Amino acid sequence: MGMFDDDENFDSLFAEEDGDSESAVSEEVWKVLIVDDEQDIHSAIKLALNNFMFENKRISFLDAYSAEQAKEILLQHADIALILLDVVMETSHAGLDFVGYIRNELKNHFIRVVLWTGQPGYAPKKDVILQYEINDYKTKTDLTDDTIFTTVLSSIRAYNAIMIIESFRQDLEQKVIERTATIEAQQKRITDSILYAEKIQRAILPDQEIIQDTFSDSFVLFKPKQVVSGDFYWMYKLSEEEVYIAVSDCTGHGVPGALMSMIGTTMLNEIVISKQIVEPAQILTELNAGVINALTKHSRSEDAQSDGMDISLCKINLKTNVLDISLANHTAIFIHNNELQVIEGDIVSIGGFFSMIRTPEYTQKTLSLSKGDRIYMFSDGIQDQFGGETNKKFSFNRLKNTIFEAQNMNMQQQKLYINQVLEEWRGSESQIDDIVLVGIQI
C-alpha cells in the first residue's frame, strides 16, 4: 500500500464541515519552489511527486535555477509552502544566502525549507542546522522517490499545521482589536474561538479508532480541564511492525497549553517522519532542542524558562515484541505476567529552565513483551486531583492500585472503572488540571 493510502485518515482530519470552515491555505494547490541549477533535479522531483495529493490539493511547481531568480518568484508568490533548495549554484553559498534572505529580510518563518545538496562539503550538515533556520537537510544521494515523497509530505503537513495555528492566532488578535460593545458579545466571540480551537486540536490528535485498529484492546481517557487541553497524545505507525505512542503534559492548560501541544505534535511529526530519528531517547533530545528554539526565537530566553512539556514516548515492535520507552519527568506503569512494574523516567522536562542551561541526556529502557502485557502512560492530572473525605490528592499510589485492581477487566472496562473511581474521588471539587491516560494491551 502506498503512502497516499496511509495518509487518508490524516487528510480527513482537517476536512471542512458544512462548508463554513476555511482552509489555512487559500490556494487550491500546494506551491512548491524548486531552486536548483540542474534541470535533471527539477525533473526527478516532479516525476516522484506526479500523483501527489494532500488535503485534496495537488502540487503546483515553481522553477528557479538560481537564488536570484528564486527571490523574484518568492516576491510574486507569498503563499509558497515548501522550498527544495540547492546550496551551490551561482556561488558556493547561494542557497544559504537565500535562506538568510527568507528568514531575516522577508521575516518569513512559515515556508518550510529543505536543503538538498550534491556538495555537502560546502555546507556541513551540523553547522548549517545550527546556523540557519532550515527544516531538513539531505544530500542528493538521498534523492530517491520515497525520500522525495516523505520529505515533501511531512514538510507540507508541518506548513499546514503552522498556518492553522497562525490563522487561529490572527483570528484571536483580530477579535481583541475589534472589541464588541457588550461583555456578552465579547464572551460569545471568545467562546466561539475556543470551540474552534478545540476542533483544531481534536483534528490534530489521533483518532482513537486508529489506535484501536492497531491495538484492539486499548483506551484513551482524555479530559481537558477547560475546552482545550495542554495535555495531548500522539501516535505514528512507522511500518506494519513499529508503532510510536506518546503522552505529553504541556505547561499550562486552556488555549496556551493547547498551542504548546500543537507545537509538540508538529515537532514529533517532523522529527520522526522528516528527520527519520527513530529511537525514543534521541527523539526526546531533538524535541527538547526544537521546543527551546521555538520558545526563544522571538522572545528573551528568561521569558521561556518555565515553558515546556513532560512526556512519555514509547516505540513498540509488534514483530519482535519489544518496547523501547523514554520518559521526560514522567512515570509509566507496566503490567507483565500480572505483576505491576513502575517505569521511572528522567527528572528533566522538555524545555524549561534546566534544559536550557544544560542539554539533558534522556535514557531509554527496553522491555520484552508477552501477549496480554499492558502499558499505561499518563499525565499528572489524575494523581494531582484533589478530593476524598479529607480533600487530598488522588496520588500516584492510588492510581497504581486502581489500575491493578482493574486487571481482570478488558481495556474499555478499565477506562470506565478508572474514570468512575476518579470522579467519585473528585466529588464536588473542580478538576484542577488536564487529564490524559492511555492504556494498551499487547
C-alpha positions in Angstrom: 0.0 0.0 0.0 1.4 3.5 -1.0 1.8 6.4 1.4 -1.1 8.2 -0.2 -3.3 5.5 1.2 -1.6 5.7 4.6 -2.4 9.4 4.9 -6.1 9.1 4.1 -7.1 9.2 7.7 -4.8 12.2 8.4 -6.2 14.0 5.4 -9.7 13.6 6.7 -8.9 15.2 10.0 -8.9 18.7 8.5 -11.9 18.2 6.1 -14.2 21.2 6.1 -17.5 20.8 7.9 -20.8 22.2 6.5 -18.9 24.4 4.1 -18.2 27.1 6.8 -14.6 26.3 7.7 -11.9 27.9 5.6 -8.6 26.2 4.9 -5.5 27.9 6.3 -4.1 28.0 2.8 -6.2 30.0 0.4 -5.0 28.4 -2.9 -6.3 25.1 -4.1 -2.8 23.8 -4.7 0.4 23.5 -2.6 3.1 25.7 -4.1 6.5 24.1 -4.1 9.5 26.1 -5.3 12.4 24.0 -6.7 15.7 26.0 -6.6 18.5 24.1 -8.4 20.7 24.8 -11.3 20.4 21.2 -12.6 17.4 20.6 -14.8 17.6 16.9 -14.0 16.9 17.6 -10.4 13.8 19.5 -11.3 12.6 16.6 -13.5 13.3 14.0 -10.9 11.4 15.8 -8.1 8.4 16.4 -10.4 8.4 12.8 -11.5 8.5 11.5 -7.9 5.6 13.7 -7.0 3.5 13.2 -10.1 0.4 11.9 -8.3 0.9 13.7 -5.0 -2.3 14.7 -3.2 -2.8 16.1 0.3 -5.9 17.7 1.7 -7.4 17.3 -1.8 -4.8 19.6 -3.2 -2.1 18.8 -5.8 1.3 20.5 -6.1 2.0 23.5 -8.3 5.7 23.6 -9.1 7.6 26.8 -9.4 11.1 26.5 -11.0 14.2 28.6 -10.3 17.7 27.9 -11.5 19.5 30.4 -9.3 19.0 32.1 -6.0 18.3 35.5 -7.7 15.6 34.0 -9.8 14.1 32.4 -6.7 13.9 35.8 -5.0 11.9 37.2 -7.8 9.5 34.2 -7.7 9.1 34.5 -4.0 8.1 38.1 -4.2 5.4 37.1 -6.7 4.1 34.1 -4.7 3.7 34.8 -0.9 1.9 31.5 -0.3 4.7 29.1 -1.2 4.5 26.1 1.2 7.9 24.5 0.6 11.2 25.3 -1.0 13.5 22.5 -2.1 16.8 24.3 -2.3 20.3 23.5 -3.6 23.3 25.1 -1.8 25.8 25.5 -4.5 24.5 27.4 -7.6 25.8 30.8 -8.9 28.1 30.8 -5.8 29.2 28.1 -3.3 26.8 29.5 -0.7 24.0 30.9 -2.8 21.4 28.6 -1.2 22.4 29.5 2.3 22.3 33.2 1.5 18.8 32.7 0.1 17.7 31.1 3.4 19.0 34.2 5.2 17.1 36.4 2.8 13.8 34.5 3.5 14.2 34.4 7.3 15.9 37.7 8.0 14.9 40.1 5.3 11.4 38.8 4.4 10.8 37.7 8.0 9.0 34.6 6.7 9.2 31.8 9.2 6.3 29.9 7.7 7.8 28.5 4.5 9.4 25.1 5.0 12.9 24.9 3.6 14.6 21.7 2.8 18.3 21.8 1.6 19.3 19.3 -1.0 23.0 19.5 -2.0 25.3 17.4 -4.1 28.3 19.0 -2.4 27.9 18.7 1.3 31.5 19.7 1.9 30.5 23.3 1.2 27.8 23.2 3.9 28.4 20.6 6.6 25.1 19.4 8.0 25.7 20.2 11.7 27.0 23.7 11.0 24.1 24.5 8.7 21.4 23.3 11.0 22.9 25.2 13.9 23.3 28.5 12.0 20.3 28.5 9.6 16.6 28.1 10.2 16.0 25.2 7.8 13.6 22.3 8.3 15.6 19.4 6.8 18.9 18.7 5.2 19.7 15.9 2.7 22.3 15.1 0.1 21.4 14.4 -3.5 22.5 10.8 -2.9 19.3 10.6 -0.9 17.2 11.7 -3.9 15.0 8.6 -4.2 11.3 8.6 -4.9 10.5 7.5 -1.4 12.7 10.2 0.2 11.3 12.9 -2.0 7.8 11.9 -1.3 8.1 11.5 2.5 10.1 14.7 2.8 7.6 16.8 0.8 4.6 15.2 2.6 5.9 15.8 6.1 7.0 19.4 5.2 3.6 20.3 3.7 1.9 18.7 6.8 4.0 20.9 9.0 3.3 24.0 6.9 -0.4 23.3 7.0 -0.4 22.9 10.8 1.7 26.1 11.3 -0.7 28.1 9.1 -3.7 26.7 11.0 -2.1 28.0 14.2 -1.2 31.3 12.6 -4.7 31.7 11.3 -6.1 31.0 14.8 -3.7 33.5 16.3 -4.6 36.2 13.9 -8.3 35.4 14.5 -7.9 35.9 18.2 -5.8 39.0 17.7 -8.4 40.5 15.4 -11.1 39.7 17.9 -9.2 41.6 20.7 -8.8 44.6 18.4 -12.4 44.6 17.3 -13.9 44.6 20.8 -17.6 44.4 21.0 -19.9 46.9 22.7 -21.1 44.5 25.3 -19.5 41.8 27.5 -21.9 39.2 26.4 -21.0 39.7 22.7 -17.3 39.6 23.6 -17.7 36.4 25.6 -19.6 34.8 22.7 -16.8 35.5 20.3 -14.1 34.2 22.7 -16.2 31.1 23.3 -16.6 30.5 19.6 -12.8 30.9 19.1 -12.1 28.4 21.9 -14.5 25.9 20.4 -12.8 26.3 17.1 -9.5 25.7 18.8 -11.0 22.6 20.3 -12.0 21.4 16.8 -8.5 22.1 15.5 -6.9 20.3 18.5 -9.1 17.3 18.2 -8.4 17.1 14.5 -4.6 17.1 15.2 -5.0 14.4 17.9 -5.0 10.8 16.6 -8.5 9.3 16.2 -9.0 6.8 19.0 -10.3 4.3 16.4 -6.9 4.4 14.6 -5.2 3.4 17.9 -7.7 0.6 18.3 -7.1 -0.6 14.8 -3.5 -1.3 15.8 -4.2 -2.2 19.4 -7.7 -3.7 19.5 -7.7 -3.8 23.3 -6.8 -0.2 24.3 -8.2 3.0 25.5 -7.6 6.8 25.8 -9.0 8.7 28.7 -8.8 12.3 27.6 -10.4 15.0 29.9 -9.4 18.6 29.3 -9.8 20.9 32.3 -11.2 23.6 30.0 -12.5 23.3 26.4 -9.0 22.8 25.0 -6.1 20.9 26.6 -2.4 21.3 27.3 -2.2 17.5 27.5 -2.0 15.5 24.3 -1.4 12.0 23.0 0.3 11.1 19.7 0.7 8.1 17.6 2.6 7.3 14.4 2.8 4.0 12.6 6.3 3.8 11.1 5.5 0.5 9.5 3.3 -2.6 9.9 5.8 -3.6 12.6 6.7 -0.4 14.5 4.4 2.0 16.2 5.1 5.1 18.3 2.9 6.2 21.2 3.4 9.4 23.2 1.5 11.1 26.1 2.5 14.6 27.0 1.7 17.2 29.6 2.5 20.8 28.4 2.9 23.8 30.6 -0.4 25.4 31.4 -3.9 24.4 30.2 -6.6 26.1 28.1 -5.6 27.9 25.0 -1.8 28.5 25.9 -1.4 24.8 26.8 -3.3 23.8 23.6 -1.0 25.9 21.4 2.0 24.3 23.1 0.5 20.9 22.5 0.2 21.7 18.8 3.8 22.7 18.7 4.7 19.4 20.3 2.6 17.3 17.9 4.1 19.2 14.9 7.6 18.7 16.1 7.2 15.0 16.8 5.9 14.5 13.2 8.9 16.4 11.8 11.4 14.5 13.9 10.1 11.0 13.2 8.8 11.4 9.7 11.0 14.0 8.1 14.3 13.7 10.0 13.8 9.9 10.4 15.0 9.8 14.0 13.7 6.6 15.4 15.0 5.9 18.9 12.8 7.4 21.7 15.7 8.9 23.7 17.1 10.6 20.6 13.6 11.8 19.7 13.3 13.5 23.1 16.7 15.1 22.7 15.7 16.6 19.3 12.3 17.6 20.7 13.9 19.4 23.6 16.2 21.4 21.2 13.2 22.2 19.0 11.0 23.4 21.8 13.7 25.6 23.3 14.4 27.1 19.8 10.7 27.7 19.2 10.1 29.4 22.5 13.2 31.7 22.4 13.2 32.6 18.7 11.1 35.8 19.1 11.5 36.4 22.9 14.1 36.6 25.7 15.3 33.2 26.9 14.3 34.1 30.5 10.6 34.5 29.4 10.5 30.9 28.2 12.3 29.3 31.2 9.0 27.9 32.7 7.6 26.7 29.4 7.9 23.2 28.1 6.4 19.7 28.5 6.7 16.4 30.3 6.4 13.4 28.0 6.3 9.6 27.8 7.3 8.2 24.4 7.5 4.5 23.5 8.2 2.5 20.4 6.5 -0.9 20.1 7.8 -3.5 17.7 4.8 -5.8 17.0 7.0 -8.4 15.3 9.8 -8.8 17.9 7.5 -7.9 20.9 10.0 -5.3 22.2 9.1 -2.0 23.8 11.6 0.9 23.9 10.5 3.8 26.2 11.9 7.1 27.3 10.2 9.4 29.8 11.0 13.1 30.5 9.8 13.9 34.0 7.1 11.2 33.6 6.4 7.8 35.1 4.7 4.8 33.4 3.1 1.6 34.6 3.8 -1.8 33.0 1.8 -5.0 33.8 3.8 -8.2 32.9 2.6 -11.6 33.9 0.0 -10.0 36.2 2.8 -8.2 38.1 2.9 -4.4 38.2 6.1 -2.6 37.4 6.8 1.2 37.7 8.9 2.6 34.9 10.7 5.7 36.3 11.7 8.4 33.9 14.4 11.1 33.8 13.8 14.1 36.0 14.4 16.7 33.3 11.5 18.0 31.3 11.4 19.0 27.6 12.2 22.7 27.6 12.2 24.8 30.8 15.0 26.2 32.9 17.2 23.1 33.5 17.0 22.0 29.8 18.1 25.5 28.7 21.2 25.7 31.0 22.4 22.2 30.2 21.5 19.8 27.4 19.9 16.8 29.0 20.7 13.2 28.1 17.5 11.2 28.1 17.7 7.5 28.8 15.9 4.6 27.1 14.6 1.4 28.6 13.9 -1.8 26.6 11.2 -4.3 27.7 10.4 -7.7 26.3 6.6 -8.1 25.8 4.3 -11.1 26.1 0.8 -11.4 24.9 -1.5 -9.8 27.4 1.0 -7.3 28.8 -0.3 -3.8 29.4 1.4 -0.4 29.3 -0.1 2.8 30.8 1.2 6.3 30.1 -0.4 9.3 31.7 -0.1 13.0 32.7 -0.1 14.1 36.3 -3.7 15.4 36.2 -5.1 12.2 37.7 -2.8 11.9 40.7 -2.9 15.6 41.5 -6.7 15.8 41.6 -8.0 16.8 45.0 -10.9 15.0 46.6 -11.9 12.3 49.1 -13.1 12.9 52.6 -10.1 15.0 53.6 -9.6 16.8 50.3 -6.2 15.2 49.5 -4.6 14.4 46.2 -5.6 11.2 44.4 -1.9 10.3 44.4 0.2 8.0 42.3 -0.2 5.1 44.7 -3.9 5.3 44.4 -3.7 5.4 40.6 -1.4 2.5 40.6 -3.7 0.5 42.9 -6.7 1.4 40.8 -5.1 0.2 37.6 -4.0 -3.1 39.3 -7.5 -3.7 40.7 -8.9 -3.5 37.2 -6.6 -6.1 35.6 -9.4 -8.7 35.3 -11.3 -6.3 33.0 -10.8 -5.6 29.3 -9.3 -2.2 28.5 -12.6 -0.4 27.7 -14.0 -1.6 31.0 -10.8 -0.4 32.7 -11.3 3.1 31.2 -14.9 3.3 32.7 -13.7 1.9 36.0 -10.7 4.3 36.4 -12.8 7.3 35.4 -15.6 6.3 37.9 -13.1 5.9 40.7 -11.6 9.3 39.9 -14.9 11.1 39.6 -16.1 9.6 42.9 -12.9 10.8 44.5 -13.2 14.3 43.0 -16.8 14.6 44.2 -17.8 18.3 44.2 -14.2 19.6 43.7 -13.3 21.2 40.5 -11.0 19.4 38.1 -7.6 21.1 38.7 -5.7 20.0 35.6 -5.9 18.4 32.1 -6.0 14.6 32.2 -4.9 12.0 29.7 -4.3 8.3 30.3 -3.5 5.8 27.5 -3.7 2.1 28.2 -2.6 -0.5 25.6 -2.7 -4.3 25.8 -0.3 -6.3 23.6 
